[in-house]
């Protein structure tokens, strides 16, 4: 009797050999993505003798609420750590996974998201095969209330942020209030703000997210570009930057709010070599889900480790900003040959 495998091979004899993108071994993954009451404790026991490749990501920083005209810079990504070690049936991994800040009703700045830290225990016969890994969480974004001045000028007035005025090809200022702001909130430096990584064979710190403003109008989001840094080990080995523009008062962004939910995810899809979709179709309040505001700011709509976009609002409209992606752990166990 013909079997499914024999039918497939008869149609394409090269089918088995053509599959190149599957990892060998057993794969284990955990990330706390629920809205409330996160269970962030992780535990894993090796299936047997072999090799474990452990990857961890810290949670991404969250964008921050604003309730009038204004704008801000997005959250930074979490760090990334990789450790490979030999295991037996008694080997274990345990620890805590980071969570993006979900305090959506906090104005201007939600805080720094938590890191993912684990301890690993290799072969029982070798007491030196143990240690700890930690991937720090990303710094949260900051939003300024600027009803009459440009968002860029508000950032310049805050010395904690790295700012660069826009210039045309001739080197002249682009215009008053136009420029780039990067999320160097802690001490105003890259070294002081970036999420650090410890303990692995590969330790990749997080990056810095930035925003460009090309206009002084603090409520016209069409002239804003958001450069959201992605964590290492997701879209590429060293991370990347997903850039998308703002929108204002269109069918997809009533009042300017929450358009980043669609555009950010679409930009991340486009970064992938295997995208699954374009922008999502939202039928209730367009870019927002029913329930709006605080509930939206608590939802985890991003992949692990990614920083959340800043809010978009105008007079009489508030926006909670995008929550940062949770931390995660990924373990690939390969049996001994």
N, C-alpha and C positions, 0 to 999 in steps of 0.2 A: 504494500500500500504506500502511496506517495505521502510524504510528510511535508510540512510547511517549509522546512529547511531545504529539502531536495527540490521543491518547486522553485524557491528563490534562486538556488544555485543554478538550476537549469535555465532560468531566465537570464541570469547574469553570473557566470562562473567566477568573476573577479570580485563579487560583492564583499566577501569576507575580508579580502586583502585590501579593499579600498577604504575601509573604515580606519581613519587616522586620528580622529580627534577625541577618542575615549582614553581615559587614564586607566592604567592597570592597577587592580587591587580593589579594596573596599573604601568608600568615601563616606565621611561623617561630617555633618554641618549643623551649626546651631547659631541662631540670632534672635534676640527678643524683639519682636516687631509689633506686639500688641500695644494698644493705646494707653492702657492703665495697668497697674499692678504687675510690673515686669518681673518675670522669673529669670534672673540673670546668672544664676549659679549653673556651672557646667561640670559634668563628670564623664569620663570615658575610660573604658578598660579595653586593653588590647585583645583582639580575637585569638592571638597566638604569636609564635615566633616570626619575626620579620622586621620591617622598617616602618617607622611612622614619620610622616612629614606634616608638621603642625604649622598652620598659618593663623595669625590673629590680627584683627583690626580694631583700633579704638573707635568709639562713636564719633560721628561728625558733629561739628558745632551747628546750633540752630539759628535761623534768622529771627529777628526780634520785632515785637509788636510796635505799631505806631497808630495813632487814632486821629491824625489830621494830615495836612500836607507835609511831605517830607520824603526821605529815602535813606538808604543805607548800604552797607557792605555785608556780603553774605558770610556764613560760617566757614571755618577752615576744616579740611578733612582730618580724620584720625590717622595715627601712625600705623605701620605694618611691620610685622615680625615673622620670620620663617625659621624653624628649627627642625632638623632631621636627626633621628637617633634610632638605635637598634632597640627592639622590644621583645618581650616574651609574654606568656599568658598572664603574668602577674603585673605587667606594666600598666601605669595609669596616668591620666591627665586630669587635673581639677583646677577650678578657679572661678573667676567672675567675668562676665561679658559686659562691656560698656554700654551705656544708654544715652541717647541724645536728650538734651534738656527739653522737657515737655511742659514747662510752666508757661503756657502760651499767653497768659494775661499779664505778664510782666513787661512793662514798657522799656524800650530802648536797648536792653541787653539782658539775655536770659542766663548767662553764665557759661562756663566751660563744661562741655560734655565729658562723661567719665571714660576712663580707659579700660582696656581688656587686659587682665593680668592672670596668668595661669602658672601652675607648677607641674613639672613633668618628671616621671620616674621611669627610667629605661630598664634594661635587663637587671633582674634581681641579683645576679651573680657579680655585677660590677657596681659597687657603691658610688663610683664617680659619675655614673650615668644618671644624673638628676640635676635639676636646676629650675629657674624661674624665668618667665618671659613677660614683658609688659609693653603694650602699645598704648600710648597716651591718647586721650580724646582731643578733638579739635576745639579751638577757641570759638565761642559764639560770635555771631554778627552783631553789629551795632547800627541803630537807626537814629536819625536826628529829626526833630520837629523843626521844619523850616517853612513857615507859612508865607514869608515874604522874601527870603533870600535863597540863594542856590544851595543845593545839597552839598556840593563840593566845598563851598565856603564854610559850611558848618564843620566839615571834616578837617579843613585847614586850621580852624580855630581850636580843634582838639589835637594837641601835640602828640597824642598817643599813636596817631595813624600816619603812615607813609603816604604822602600826597605828591602828585606831579601835575603841574598845569599843562593843559593841551597847547601844542604849538603847531603851526602850519609848516609846510616844507621849507619855508624861508626862515624859520626859527622864531617867528613872531607869535605872540599869544593868540590862541584860537578865539578867545572871547572871555569876558569876565565871568567867572563862575564855572568854567569848563575845565575838567581835569579827571585824573584817575586817583582813586583812593584804594589802598590795600589794607587788609585786616591784620595790622601789626599792633593790636590793642595792648598787649602786655609789654610795657616798656618802650613801645614805639620801634621795636627792632624785630627782625626776622628770628634771630636766635632766641629772643625772650618769649616769642609767641608760638612758634611752631611746635606741633606735637612730636615728642621724642619717642624713640624705640630702644628697647634694651633686651639683652640676653640671648639673641638669636644668632644663627649663622649669617642671616641677612637682616639688618635693622634699617628700615626706611622711614625717616620722619615724614610727617604730613606736610602739606604745602600751604600756600597763602592765597585766599580768594580776593578778588578786586572788583571794583565797579568803575565804569567810565560814564561821565555825564557830559553831554554835548550841548546843553542848554541851561539857562539860569532858572527856568520855570520849574519849581520843585514838585509840581503836580502833573507834569507832562512826561510820562514814562516812555514815550516813543523814542526819546533821545537818550535812553540809558542802555548801556551794554553791561551784562553781568558775566564776569569771568570766574567760573566756579571750578576750583582746583579739585581733582579727583584723587583718591588715595592710591598708593602703589598696590600692585598685585591684583587689580581689577580689570581695567581696560588695557593696561600695559604694565610692564615690570616696574617702571619708575613713576607711574602716575601720569596725569595729563590735565588739560584745561578744557572744560566745556563752556563755550560762549553762546549766549542767546540775548536777544534784545527785548526791551520792554514793550508794552502795548498800553493803550489808554482809551477807555470808553468805547470799545468796539463790541461787536456781538460776543466776542470771546473773553472780554474783560470789562464788565460793567463797572464804571467808576474807576477803572484801573486796577482793581483788586485781583490778586491770586492768579494772574495769568502765568506766573512763573511755574505753577504746578504742571501746566501743559508743556511749556517751552523747555523747562529744565529737563524733564523726563525725555522729551523728544531729542534734545541735544545729546543726552547720554546714550540713547538708542543709536543715534547717528555715529557716535564714537566707536561703537562695537562693530566687529567684523561680521557679526551675525545678528543684526537688528531684527526685532520681532514685530514692531509696529511704529507708526508715526505718532501724531498727537492723539490723545484720547478724546472721545466724544462725550461731552458733558451736557446733559439735558436739563439740569436743575441749576439755575443761577450760573449757567455757562461754566466758567473755570472752577467755581466752587461746588461742593456737594451740598445737599440739603443739611441744615444744621448750622453751617457757616461758623465764622469767627473762631472762638476759643476751641471748638471741636476740631476745626481744620488745622489749627496750629498744634494740636496734640497728635495728629495722625502721622504715622511714619510712612511717607510716600516715596522715600528714596532708598537706594540700595545701601548695604552696610558701609559704614565709614565715610559716606559723602556728606559734605556740609550743606546746610539749608540756605535757600535764597532769601534775600531781604524782602520786606513787604513792599507793596505798591498801593498807595492810597491817595485820596484827594479830600477836599473839605467836606466834612460830614460823613466820611467813610473811614472805617478802621480795618486794619489787616494784621493778622497775628504772625505773619512770616512763616517760612517753611521749616518744619522740624528736621533736625539732622538725622541721618541714617544711624541705626543702632550699630554697636560693635558686633563682631562675629568671630567664630572659630571654625576652622576647616581642617580636618585630619584625613590624610590619605594613608591607609595602611596597606603595605605590600608584603605578602607572605614570603618567607625565605625560600630561595630556590632549592 
